[in-house]
Amino acid sequence: MTQATSSQADILVVGTGIAGLAAALALARQGLRVGLLGPRAPLPAPEADSFDPRVYALSPASRDLLADLGIWDALPAERITGVRRMEILGDRPVWGDRPGRLGLSAWQAGCDHLAWIAESRELERVLRQAVQWSGIRWTTEDFVGLEAGRAADGVTLRTSGGQALRARLAVAADGADSKLREAAGLSAQRSAYGATGVVVHLGAELPHQECACQWFTPNGVLALLPMPDTRDGPQVSMVWSMPAAQAAALLALPEPDRARALETRLAAATGGRLGALRVRSPLFGFPLVLQHCPQLAHRGVVLLGDAAHVVHPLAGQGLNLGLGDVKALAQVLGGREPFRTVDDPRLLRRYERARAEPLLAMRAVTDGLFHLFGAQAAPVAWLRNAGLDLVDRMPLLKRMLVNGASGTGTRA
């Protein structure tokens, strides 16, 4: 096969999901020559009352980044729902005490919203439009190989179409199973939770009032996120991190039985918090893992997004962490000294240091909460509920939690 070599770019971003598209735009805004490598699968046109099964809770810090990139105002407002309150509920103790409860609200942080719920598909759509308008070169082929030359040469990326694309720095934004990360020799430490995230959209009998609810149950962590109303009434998006065996049994049921079984479980788990809940979309399941990379940069390759870290979805912070990576990398490279090239190891160490604390903190919180609320011993359940109730009565501590949840305390 004949190989063609493109003109050299400063940075080549591998991966065309939300993190990769945002990274390409953010780096291009720093005056860098940026290329994008990865497929561009067609996106279905938006339809009223039909929503992407994958949704994200975007923090104020992520919203600000998207606004800076000119993305936020391009999103259809009718498909975004703000989160003004969060309710976190513990399990029901065996001796009849009430479940623990912790309520958090945006006013405690002095902001309008704690987060905004947006569809993955709509975020990708407007990011793609912005990339097209920006003139970033998008090579719609797959990455297949990496060649790292001398320090002065940068890197060469081989594509499935036979091209050899040269750049000073390659950014791996190609997901948890990143091929570029593997080719660069950067290791990833992964452990499975033995749980499956089951997602579906639900019709609700009662309005959600822009409140996100989370239950820590004996059958895993259940979250209901507010979504735009449909013609049939209120709607929420469910993410239930349940034991893998239970999820497999549920997903194996025929469609009508699957919906009835889930609705019965929801009624028991939520105690009728939103009235009757009914399944209104297909169910999907994905395995839950914890993954992190001890090193984020090596030999002209830097990691961000899921290629760099994967956390439990119970805090809803996966994409927010990835967008924090994007902002940090753009700031480091955009603020470099004039004599440094973008692949200077000192710059990449600055990026690693900037992300070390936020990544470690989020990994510790999500993993710790998963194991704490996964313990089934009655005394542990009592302590969990007592702890939630205690925090609920401490305004200063609640304000600190709200700031952390919304990203208003420290912004990556």
N, C-alpha and C positions, 0 to 999 in steps of 0.2 A: 504494500500500500504506500502510495506517495505521501510523504509527510510535509506539511506546510508549517512554517514558523511565523507566528504573529509578531507584530512590533511589540517591544517590551513595555509593560505597564509597571507602575509603581507597586500596585497591589492587585492580586487576583483572588477574589472571594469564591470559594467552592461551596456550593449549597445555595438553593434557591427557595428556601422556606422563608418564614418571617424574619428570623435572625439574620440570614444571609442577605436578604434584600435590604433590610434596614442598615446592615453594616456597609454594604456597597454605597448606599445613599449618604450615610454619615461620613464616610471616608472621602467620598467625592466632594462633599461640602468643605473639606479641609484643603481643597485645591490639589488633591492627589489624582493621578491617572489610575482609574479603577476599572477592572474587568470582572465579569461574573461568569461562572462556569457551572452549568447544571441544566437539567431538563426544565421545560416550561409546559407542564401538562395543562390542558384546557380547564377553565373554571366554569361551572354551570352558571347561567344567568340567575340572579336573585329572583325568588318568587315569594309573594306574600304568603305568610303562614307556613313557609317551608324554611327551616333553619339548619345550618351546618351542625352536625353532631358535636364537633369540637369547638368549644368556646373557651375564652381566657378571661381571667379577672385581672385587668390592667390597673396597676397602681398609679397614683398621681405622678410619680417619677417617670413611669413609662409613658403616661399620657403626655407629659411635658416633652419628652424626647420625640414622640411622634408629631407633636405640634411643631417643634423646631424643624422637623424634616418636611413640614407642609403636608403631613398625612392626616392628622386628626380631623381637620375640618372637611376633608374629602370623604370621610366615612359617612354612610347614610345614618342620620341621627335616629331615624325610626327603628333601626336595628341594633341600637346600643341602649343598655339599661344601666343606670347608676346604682351603686350600692351605698345607701346611707347608714345602714345598721348591720351588725352581725350578731347572731346569737349562737353561743356554743353551749351545748348541753351534754352532760355526762350520762352514764348509764343508770338504770334503776336498781338500787341496792336490794339485796335479797330480803332484808328485814323490813321493807316497806317505806323507808325514808324516800323523800322526793329526789329526783335527779338533780345534780348540781347544774348551775346555770351561770353563764357569764355573758353580759350584754355590752357591746361596744358600739359607739355611734360617732358619726363624723363631727358633730358639734364639739365633742370632747377634744378633738384635734384642731378645732378652729377651721375646718374646711367643709366644702359642700358635699363631698363624697369620699368614701373610703376607697372605692375602686369603681371600675366600669366593666361590664360584661360585654364582650365583643366576639363575633364569630371569626374563626380562623380564616375562612374563605374570603370574608369581606376585607380583612386586614391584608391578605395576600393580593387581592384585586387592586386596592389603591396603591400598595407598594409597587406592584408591577407597573402601573401607570406612571408613577413617579420615576421609576428607573428608565422607562421608555422616554419620558420627557427630558430626563437629565443627559441623555446621550451616552450612558454607560454601555460599553460593548458587552453583549450577552451572548456567550457561546453555548448553544443549547445541546451540548453533548455531555457524556458522562466522563468523570475523571477516572483514569485507569493506571496512572503511574507518575512517579515523582523522581526527578533528577536534581540533586543538589550539587551545584558547582563550587568553585572557589568563592571565598567571601565576597569578592568583587563582582561575581557573576549572577548572584541571586539564585533563583530556582527555575526549573523547567517542568511544566505539567503536561503529561500526555493525555490525550482525549480519545474517546471511543471512535471518533471520526478520523483519527490519524494526525491530528494537529499537535504541535509542540508549542505551548503557550509559555512565554517567559515573563517573569516578574521579579521584583526585588523581594517581595514578601507574599506568601500565600496564607490566606485565612481559611481555616477549617470551620465551616458552619454547616457541615453536611450530616448532622444528626448524631444520635447516640452510638451508632455503629460506623462512625466516620472512617472512610477509606483513606482519606488524606492523613488523618491522625495516625493510622496504622502505618502508612507508607513513610511517615516522618520518624517512626520509632518512638512515639510518645505513648506511654502505657496508660491504661484505664483500669481502675480497681472497681469491680462490680460485685454486688451481692444482691440476691433476690429476696424479696419480702415474703414469697410464698402467697402472694395476694394478687388479685386481678381488679383493675379499675373498670367498673361497669358504668357506661354512660348512656343516657337516654333523655329525651325531652318529655316533660309531663304536663298535662293540663291540670290546673288546680281549681278547687271549688272556691277558695277564698283568695283575695288579692294578696300578693307577696309584700306590698308596701315598701319596695326597694330594700328588703331585708334578706341577707344571706344567712342560712341556717346550717348548722353542722352538729351532728350527733355522733358521739363516741359510743358505739353499741357493742354488745358481745359478738356481733357478726360483722365487725369492721366499722370504718369511718364513713358516714353518710353525709353528703353535702348537697343542699338544694340552693341553686343560684338563681336570682331573679332574671327573667327574660322578658322581652316585649310581649304584650298581650296579643292574642290571636282573635279571630272572629268568634271563636268558641269561648273566649274568656282568658283568665290569667294563665301564665305559663312559667315553669321553672325548668332549669337544666339540672339533672341529677348526675353526681359522680359518687358511686358507692365502691369503696375499696374493701372488698369482701374476700374472705379466704378463697384460695384458688379452686378448691374442690367444690365449694358452694357455688361459685360463679360458673364453673364448668357445667354443673348440673342444671343451673338455671338457664344458661344459654343453649343447652342441648334440648330443651323442651320445645314442642311445636309452638308456633307463633301465638295462637290464642291462649294456650296454657301458660306460656312464658309471661304474657302480660298479666294474666290473673294472679299468678304466683307472686310476681313483683309487687303488684298493687296491694296484695294481702300483707306482704312483708313491710311495705311502706307504711301502711296504716298502723301496724304494731310499733314500728320504730319511731314514727313522728308523733304518735298520740293525737293525730288529727290536727296538728299545728296549722296546716293549710287546707283543712277539710279533706274531702276525698281527692285522691290523686289518680289520674288515669294516664296510661301510656299513650303517647301520640306520635312516636317515631320508632324506628328500628333500634334494637339494643346492640351495643358494641362492647367488646372487652379487650383490654390490653394488660400485659403483665407488668407488675410494679417492681422497680429495681432502684437501688441506690448506687450511683456511680460517680466517681470523681477522678480527676487526673492530677497527680502530684506536681506535674510540670505542665505549664500552659504554652510554652514556646520552645522550639528547638530547630536549629539548622534552617532558618528562613520560613518556618511554619508556626502560626499562632492559632490557638484554639479559642472558640467562643460558643455560647449557646449549649445545646445538648451534646455537642462534640466534646465540651469541657466538663459538663456536670449534669447529672440527672438526680432530682430529689423526689421524695414522696409528694403526691399531689394534694395532701391534706391541707397545706397552707396556700395552695394555688399560686405559687411563686416561680414556677419553672420558666415561663416566658419572661417574667419581670427580671429574673437573674440574667437571662440571655440579653435582654435589652440593656441591662446595666453593663454587661461586657462590651456591648457595642459603643455605649457612651464613653466608657473608660478608655477603650482602644483609640477612639477618634480623638479624645482629648490628649492622650499621650503622644500620638503621632502628629497631630496638628500643632501641638505645642513644643515640638522638638527643636533643638538648637539647629541653626542653619547648616552646620557642618556634619550633621548626622543623617545617614540614610535611614529609611523606614525599617530596615531589617537590622539595625544596630542592636546588638545584644543588650546594651544598657537600657535602651528604650523598652525592649520587650520585658526586661526585669521590672521596669517601672509599672508596666501593665499588670504583671503577675502580683506585685505588691499591692496595687490598687484593688485587686479583686480578692486577695487572700482572705481578708477579714469578713466581707459580706458572704462569700461562699462557705466559709467554715461555719459562720453563725447560722446560716439557713440550713446547712446540712445537719448541724447539731440539734437545732430546734425540731425540724421535721422528723428526723430519725428518733430523737428522744421521745417526742409525743406519740409516735407510732408504737413504740415499745411500752411506754407507760400505759396508754389506754388499751393496749392489747392484752395486758395482764388481767386475768379473770378472778383472782382471789378476792373474796368479799372484803377483807380489810383494805386492800388496795383500792377497790371501787369506792369505799367510804371516804378514803383520803382524797381521791380524785375529786369527788363531788364537794367535799368540804373545802378543798383548795379553790375550786371554781367559785363557790359562794363567797369565800373570803376575799378573793380578788375583786369580785363584783361589788364589794362594799368598800373598796379602797380607791378613791378617785384618782390620786396621783399615779398609782401603779396602772390603773386602767388607761390613763392618758398616755403613758409610756408604751403600753401594748398597742393602742390605737395608732400612735405615731409609727411604730414598727410595722404594723399591718398595712398602713396606707403609704408608707415610704416617705412620710413628711418629716421624719426625724433626721435620717441621714439618707441622702440621695446618691445612688451610685453614679 
